[in-house]
């Protein structure tokens, strides 16, 4: 039970990063504008696609960078033996 609670808290802490907040706020703002007729749905789709692509692109980039760093550390530790 406590492990699940810790996982929930960690996930919420990661959600409160600036990039995530900006993505969520932009999504909500443009959704409200599209619903109220402030922008047409095609404009909403364009902006939403760019924002989400940027968000997930940077997430993927960070994961591949971390994987490369781990791989480099493994190579360095095996060379030192």
N, C-alpha and C positions, 0 to 999 in steps of 0.2 A: 504494500500500500504506500509506504513512504517513498519507495523508488519511483512509483508512478507519479506521485506528487512532485518529486524533484524533477522528473522529466517535463512535467507540465510547466513548472516554474522556469526551467531552463529554456523551453520553447517560447514562453512569453517574454523572457528577457531578450532573446534573439529577435523577437518580433519588434521590439521597441528601438531598433536601430534607426538612425536618421533616414537612411535610404528606404527602408521599409515604410516608415511613416509617410515620407514624401509620396511614395508609390500609392499607398492606400488613400491618402488625402486627394491626390490628383484623380484617382479613379472615382472617388465619391463625388468630387466637384464636377467632373465632366459627365458623370451619369446623371446628376441632378440637372445640369444644363441641357442635356439631351432630352430628358423627360419633360422639362418645362418649355422646351422649344427654343432655348437660347442658342443652341447650335444644332445642326442637322446630324442625323445618325452617322453619316459617312465621315464627318469631321471627328466625331467622337471615336469611331473605330480607328481612324488614323492615329490620333493622339494616344489612345489606349494601347494600340499595338506597339508604338514606339516606346512608351513608358514600360510596358511589361517586357518587351524584348531587351531593353537596357537592364532592367532589374535582374531577369534571369540570366542574361549574358554575363553580367558581373558576378553573379553567384557561381556560374559554371567556371568562369575565369579564376575565381578565388580557389575553388576546389581543385582545379588542375594545377594551379600554382602550388598548393599545399601538397598534392600528390607528388609533384616533381621535387619538392623540397625533401619529402620523406624518402623518395628514391635516392636522391643525392646523398642524404645522410647515411642510408644503407650502404651505398658504394664506398663512402669515406670510411665507415667503420669496418667494412670488409678489407679495405686496402691497408688499414693500420694494423691488422692482425698479422 
